[in-house]
Amino acid sequence: MISPEDQRAQLEKLANTRMPYGKYEGKLLVYLPEPYLVWYRQKGFPKGTLGDQLQLMLEIKVNGLEDLIYPLIKKN
């Protein structure tokens, strides 16, 4: 079971991860359009951490929970 501290750390990392390549390179994952994430689901998410994060972000968006992510974005 993941501790609440680890869950928060995972969400903070998710909130501040940028897409490393492609059409949306440099964009925070939370700002990726839902259809793009659905396309990835159909195509197959990349292996590793990025794929896990994209899959989680899709679940967050499908369930309308983006407002939980926005406060975790660090201002640069």
Order of alpha helices (4+ residues) and beta strands (2+ residues): alpha-alpha-alpha
